[in-house]
Every structure is written in C-alpha cells, then in structure tokens.
C-alpha cells in the first residue's frame, strides 16, 4: 500500500479551471421544441440548493425546448427513485435524479456525463461524534483504517457502498439518508462518509450541531456524479446535456461551481489532510476518463489510480 499522501493546494480557481478542460461527449441529438413541461426532480436533489440550481441552469439555457417547471418528487429512497427511472413508468414519479455513477446505472439509465460538482463527490470526509476523535488520531493508511475496525455508514443503494466493501472496509447501511444520522448518533457506525461537495449542506440541513467533521482524513476515489434520466427519455437527456454544454462554454457553469462548492474547498483544508486512496472497480471506462479529466490537476491522486490498474 502506498504511503499516505498530501494533496496539492486545491482552490476555487483550480476547480473552475479543471471543469473547463472537460471533454463532454456530444450525443448528436437534434433539438426539438415542446410545450411547457413539469420535470419531477428527485426530492433529495430538489431540496439541495446546489443541484436544484444546476438543473434549473441547464433547463434555462435551452429555451427552444419550451417553458418548464421543476417539481419536487415524493420522498422516496434513492433505490426507489432509480427504479422508477429505469422502469420508464408513465406516472412520472421521478424524471431527473443526480446520483453517483456506476456501470449498472449507465446501462439501465441515460447519464448526462458532466460531473455536477467537478468530480468532488469522490473526496469524502467523515462526519463523526466529537467523542470519537481519538479513534481516528493515528490513521495514516487504508490498512490503519481496516485495523482500527472503523465502521462507515452509507446508503444501501449508493454506489460508494460496494466501493468501500471492495477495499475491505466495514460498511453499515440503511435505505434512507435521513436515518443514517440517527444511526451515527446511536453508535451504529463511526464515520458517516460524505462528499466534500455535500457535507457542509448536510450539517446545515440536519441542524447537526452535535456532529463534527473529522479534521485530518480524506477518502479519495473516482466517483463522478451525473444527472440521470430514464433510458428512453431522449428529449430530457438532450435538453440537459445541451444546457450543461452551453453553461460550460459561456462560463456560467464555472460560476455555479464557485458559488456552491468554493466555500467547502476552502473550509475543509484539503491540502492539509492525509489522503487514503481507494480503488473503484465499478466505473465504466468513459466515466473513469471523465473523473480523471475533472481532477487532472491532482497529480498524486491520479498517479495512485494509474498504479491501481
């Protein structure tokens, strides 16, 4: 196992310049006009200001597809939401969802292959109880994490869960994101691993004043987070991809990243953390490439990923 490493300085400017280097595959779809459409966005994404505003940005950039309204879906688990997308059900329970990608999801759904947070989801910090700080004090490697019997909480249907299992980490799961906070408080696991693009919002949303972000560790693995629609929902896929491409080209996507994720990059002190690099054997080749492009400036992390292959 390679020694623990330190990230180079990672700033707002770095993130924005990285996302502008993305080579987004264009599907070659034609543009079509339509009447007003109510797009049902998965409730977790609708409630996230960052994701809600990204979807709205993409839709606003494509007025030729007609007027739109974003509608909050019913409160269903991630697994149920993706099942609804995959089934192509006519009830329209969910039409758009932002989740981490995997080979299976790309095969059963239609991804819009732009990492919505610039690739930051694969950088994970631990939400913990303050009294658990000492448990993490001497962890410098993946082997230390295993030997310390650190239990990590994750969603049952999240693609991170098999990634952690594949790296020999003890994982405790539940289908509902909200329940995991209570499980952490009740000592069912030691670390609720959250992406650096989402953890500060999590703490505010859950009013989790009794929890803290562990200050020294950073789990790192390639995990792009995409917008997904149903396999046959070609028009919505066309519209979202074209809108994101236009936002990248005119700079508004860079402004979005700065506004919604710049603070987290600065506050979490990434360059001061010990990085524990994990393998992700569940990515398609396209997504592995996109993940690396989005994180091109992090040379040491990319070196570890190449060694893992």
KOLBA-699364 format. One record per residue: x, y, z of N, C-alpha, C, O in turn. Coordinates in steps of 0.2 Angstrom, whole numbers, plus 5000, padded with zeros to 4 digits. Layout:
// KOLBA-699364
XYZXYZXYZXYZ/...
***
This chain:
// KOLBA-699364
500449945000500050005000500450065000500950075004/500350114995500750174995500750215002500150205005/501250255004501150295010500650345009500450365003/500350365014499850425014500150485011500750495011/499750525007500050575003499650645005499150635009/499950695003499550765004499350784998499750784993/498750814997498550854991498950914990499050954995/499050934984499251004982498751054984498151034985/498951114985498451164986497851164981497951154975/497251164984496651154979496151204981495851214986/496151254976495751314977495151324973495051284968/494751374974494151384969494451394962494151364957/494951434961495251444954495451374951495251364945/495751324955495951264952495251224950495251194944/494751224954494151184952493851214946493651174941/493851284945493451304939493951294933493651274928/494551304934494951284928494951214926494951194920/494851164931494851094929494251084925494251044920/493651104927493051094924493051114917492651084913/493351174916493351194909493751154904493751164898/494151104907494551064902494151004901494450954897/493550994903493150934902493050924895492850974891/493150864892492950854885492250814886492250754887/491650844885491050814885490850784879490750814874/490650714879490450684873489750714871489350714875/489750724864489050754862488750694858488950664854/488050684860487750634858487450644850487250594847/487450704848487250714841486450714841486250704835/486150724846485450734846485150794843485550844843/484650794840484350854837483950894842483650864847/483850954841483450994846482750994844482551004838/482250994848481550994847481151044852481351044858/480751074849480351124853479751084856479551034854/479551104862478951064866478551114870478751174871/477951094872477551134877477851134884478351104885/477551174888477851184895477851114898477451074897/478451094901478551034904478651034912479051084914/478350994916478450994923478950934924478750874923/479550954926480150904927480150884934480250924938/480050824936480050804943480750784944481050734942/481050824949481650814951481650774958481250794962/482050724959482050684965482150734971482550774971/481750714976481650764981482350784985482450844987/482850734985483450754989483850804984484150844987/483750804978484150844974483750914973484050964973/483050914974482650974974482851014980482851074980/482950974986483051014992483751034993483951074997/484251014988484851034988484951094984484851094978/485051154987485151214983485651214977485451234971/486151174978486651174973486451134967486451154961/486151074968485851034962485251064959485151064953/484851084963484251124960484451174956484151184950/484851214958485051274953485451254947485451284942/485851194948486151174942485651144937485751164931/485151104939484651084934484251144931484151144925/484151194935483751254933484251284928483951314923/484851294929485351324924485351294918485251324912/485351224918485351184911484751194907484751204901/484151194911483551204908483451274905483151284900/483651324909483651394907484051404900483851444896/484551374900485051384894484751354887485051364882/484151324888483951284882483151304881482751264881/483051374879482351394879482051364873481351364873/482351344868482051314862481651254863481251234859/481751224869481351164871480751184875480351134877/480651244876480051264879480051284886480551274889/479551314889479551334896479551274900479351214898/479751284907479751224911479551244918479651304920/479451194922479351204930479751144933479651084931/480151154938480451104942479951084948479751124951/479851024948479350994953479650944958480050904956/479550954964479850904969479550844969478950834969/479950784969479650724969479350704976479550734981/479050644976478850614983479550594986480050584983/479550594993480050574997480250494997479950465001/480550474992480750404991481450394991481850444990/481650334993482450324993482750324987482450324981/483450324987483750334981483650274976483550274970/483650214979483550154976482850154972482850134966/482350174976481650184973481650234967481350224962/482050284968482050344963482350314956482050324951/482850274957483250254951482850194948482850184942/482450154952482050104949481450134945481350114940/481250194948480650224944480950254937480650244932/481550284937481850304931481950244926481850254920/482250194929482350134925481750104922481750074916/481250104925480550074923480250104918479850084914/480450174917480050214912479350224913478950224909/479150214920478450224922478150284919478450334919/477450274917477150334914476850384920476650434918/476950364926476650404931477150464933476950514936/477750464930478250524931478350534938478450594940/478450484942478650494949479250534950479350574954/479750514946480450544945480650554938480550504935/480850604936481150614929481850634929482250614924/482150664934482850684934483150664941482750684946/483650634941484050624948484750634947485050614942/485050664952485850674952486050624957485950624963/486450574955486750524959487450514956487650524951/487850474961488550454958488450394953487950364953/488850394948488850344943489150284944489450274949/488950234940489150164940489050134934488650164930/489350074932489250044926488550024925488250034920/488249994930487549974930487050034929486650024925/487150094932486750144931486750174924486250194921/487350174921487450194915487150154909486950174904/487150084911486750044907486050044907485750034902/485750054913485050054914484650124913484050124913/485050174914484850244913485150284908485650254905/485050344907485350384902485750444907485450484910/486450434907486850484910486950544906486950544900/486950604909487250664906487950674909488050694915/488450654905489150644908489550704909490050714907/489250754914489650804916489650804924489050804927/490250794927490250794934489950854937490250914936/489350854941488950914943489350954948489251014949/489850924951490250964956490950964955491350974959/491150954948491850954946492250894948492850894948/491850844950492250774952492350774960492750724962/492050814964492250824971491950764975492150754981/491350734972491050684976491450624979491350594984/492050614975492450554976492950574982493350534984/492950634984493350654990492850654996492450694996/492950615001492550605006492850625013493450605014/492550655017492750665024492250635029491650615027/492450625035492050595040491650635044491950685048/490950635044490550665050490650615056490450555055/490750645062490850595067490550635074490450695074/490550595079490350615086491050645088491550615088/490950705092491650735095492050685099492650685099/491650645103492050595107492350535103492750495106/492250535097492650485093493250505090493550475086/493450575091494050595088494650555089495050545084/494750535095495350495096495450425092495950405091/494850405090494850345086495150355079495450305076/495150415077495450425070496150455071496550475066/496450465077497050505078497650475074498050515072/497750415074498350385071498250345065498650305063/497750365061497550335055497950365049497850425048/498450335046498850365041498750325034499050345029/498450265034498350225028497750185028497350185033/497550155022497050115022497050055027496550035030/497650025027497749975032497649995039497349955043/497850055041497650085048496850085049496650065054/496550105043495850115044495550045045495050035049/495749995041495549925042495649895049495249865053/496249905051496449885058496149915064495949885069/495949975063495550015068494849995068494450015072/494649945064493949925064493449985063492949985066/493650035059493250095058492550075054492650045049/492050085057491350075053491150135050491050185053/491050125043490750185039490050175037489850125035/489650225038488950225037488850255030489150305027/488450215026488250235019487550215017487250175021/487250235012486650215009486650155006487150135003/486150115007486050045004486150044997486449994994/485950094993485950094986486450134983486450144977/486850164987487450214985487950174982488150114985/488250194976488750154973489450154977489850114976/489450204982490050204986490050144991490650124992/489550114992489550054997489949994994490349974998/489749974988490249924985490949944984491449904985/491050004983491750034983492150024989492649994989/491850044995492150035001492249965003492749945006/491649915002491749845003492349814999492749775001/492449844992492949814988493649834991494149794990/493649884995494349904998494349875005494849895009/493949835007494049795014493849835020494049825025/493349885019493149925024492449905026492049885023/492349905033491749885036491249945035491349995037/490649925032490149965030489449955033489249895033/489150005036488449995039487950035035488150095033/487450005033486950035028486250045030486050015035/485950095027485250105028484950135021485350175018/484350115019484050145013483950215013483950255008/483750245019483650315020484150355022484450345028/484350415018484950455020484750485027485250485031/484150505029484050545035484150495041484350525046/484050435040484050385046484850375048484950365053/485250385043485950375044486250425050486650405053/485950485050486150525055486050505062486450505067/485450475063485250445069485650385071485850375077/485850345066486250285067486950305069487250275074/487250365066487850385069487850415076488250395080/487350445078487250465085487150415090487350415095/486850355087486750295092487350245091487250195093/487850265088488450225088488450165084488750115086/488050165079487950105075488550105070488750055067/488850165069489450165065489850225067489650265071/490550235065490950285067491050345063491150395065/490950335057491050385052490550385046490350335043/490150445046489750445040490050485035490150545035/490350445030490750475024490350515019489850495016/490450585019490150625015490550665010491150675012/490350675004490750714999490850785001490450815004/491450804999491650875001491150924998491050985001/490850904993490350954990489650954993489250994991/489550904998488950905001488950905009488350915012/489550905012489550895019489250955023488950955028/489451015021489351075024488551085024488251105028/488251075018487551075017487151025021486651045025/487450965022487150915026487150945033486550935037/487650965036487650995043487151045044486751045049/487051095039486551145040485851115039485451135043/485751075035485051045033484851005039484251015041/485250965042485050925048485150955055485050925060/485351015055485451055061485951015066485751005072/486450985063486850935067487350965071487950955070/487251005076487651045080488050995084488651015087/487850935085488150885089488650845085488950795088/488750855079489250815075489750865072489650925072/490350835071490850875068491150835062491050775061/491550875058491950845053492650835055493050875058/492850765055493450745057493950785053493950785047/494550815056494950865053495550845049495850885045/495650775049496350755046496350715040496850705036/495750675039495750625034495350645028494850685029/495550615022495150625016495150555012495750535010/494650525012494550465007494450485000494150534999/494850454996494850484989494750424984495150374984/494250434979494250384974493850414968493450464970/493950394962493550424957492850404957492650344957/492350454958491650444958491250504955491050544959/491250504949490850564946490150564947489850504948/489850614948489150624950488750654944488950714942/488350624941487950644935487250654936486950634941/486950694932486150694931486050634927486350614922/485450604929485250544926484450554924484150584928/484250524918483550524916483450454914483850404914/482750434912482650374910482950354904483150394900/483050284903483350264897483050284890483450294885/482450294890482150314884481850384884481550414879/482050424889481850494889482350544885482750584888/482350534879482850564875482850644875483350674875/482250664875482150744875482450774881482850824880/482350744887482550774893483350764893483650814895/483550714891484350704891484650754886485150784887/484350764880484550814875484650884878485150914878/484050894882484050964884484550974890484851034890/484650934894485050944900485750944897486150984900/485950894893486650894890486850964886487350994888/486350984882486451044878486551104883486951144882/486151104888486151164893486751164897487051214898/487051104899487651104903488251124898488751154900/488251094892488751114887488751194886489351224886/488251224885488151294884488451334891488751384890/488251304897488451334903489251334904489551374906/489551274901490251264902490551324897491051354899/490351324891490551364886490551444888491051484887/489951464891489951534892490151554899490151614901/490451504903490751524909490251514915490451524921/489651514914489151514920489151444924488951444930/489451394921489551334925490151344930490051324936/490651374928491151394932490951434938491151424944/490551484936490251524942489851484946489851504953/489451434944489051394948489551354953489351354959/490051324950490551284955490751334960490851314966/490951394958491251434963490751454968490951454974/490151474967489651494971489451434976489451444982/489351374974489151324978489651274981489451244986/490251274978490751224981491351254983491851224986/491451324981492151354983492251364990492751354993/491751374994491751385001492051315004492451315009/491751265002491951195005492651175004492951155008/492851194998493551184996494051215001494551195003/493851285002494251325006494251295014494751295017/493651285016493551275023493751205025493951195031/493751155021493951085023494651075023494951025024/495051125021495851125021496051055018496451015021/495851045011496050985008496850965008497050915009/497151025007497951015006498250995012498850965012/497950995018498250985024498050915027498250885032/497550875023497350815025497750755023498050755017/497750705026498050635024497550605020497050595022/497750585014497350555009497450485009497950455009/496850445009496850375009496550365002495950365001/496950334997496650324991496350254990496650204992/495750254987495450194987495350174979495250224975/495250114978495050094971494350094970493950074974/494150114964493450104962493350054956493450084950/493249994957493249944951492549944947492449904943/492049994949491449994946491250054942490650064940/491750084939491650134934491750114927492150064925/491350134922491450124915492150164913492350204917/492350144907492950174905492850244904493350294905/492250264901492150334900492150374906492450434906/491850354911491750384917492450394921492550444924/492850334920493450344923493850394920494250434923/493850404913494150454910493950524912494350574913/493250534912492950594914493150614921493350674923/493250564926493450584933494150604933494250654937/494550574929495250594929495350664926495750704928/494950684920494950744917494750804922495150854923/494250784926494050834931494450854936494450904939/494950804938495350804943496150804941496550784944/496250834935496850824932497450854936497950834936/497250914939497750954942498050914949498550934952/497650864951497850824957498350774955498150714955/498950784953499350734950499550674955499550624952/499650684961499750624965499150584966499250514965/498550604966498050564966497950524960497850464960/498050554954498050524948498550464947498450414944/499150484950499650434950499450364954499650314951/499150374959498950314963498350274959498350214959/497950314956497450274952497750234946497550184945/498250264943498550234937498950164940498950114937/499250174946499550114949499050064951499250004950/498450084953497950034955497749984949497549934950/497850014943497649974937498149924935498049894930/
***
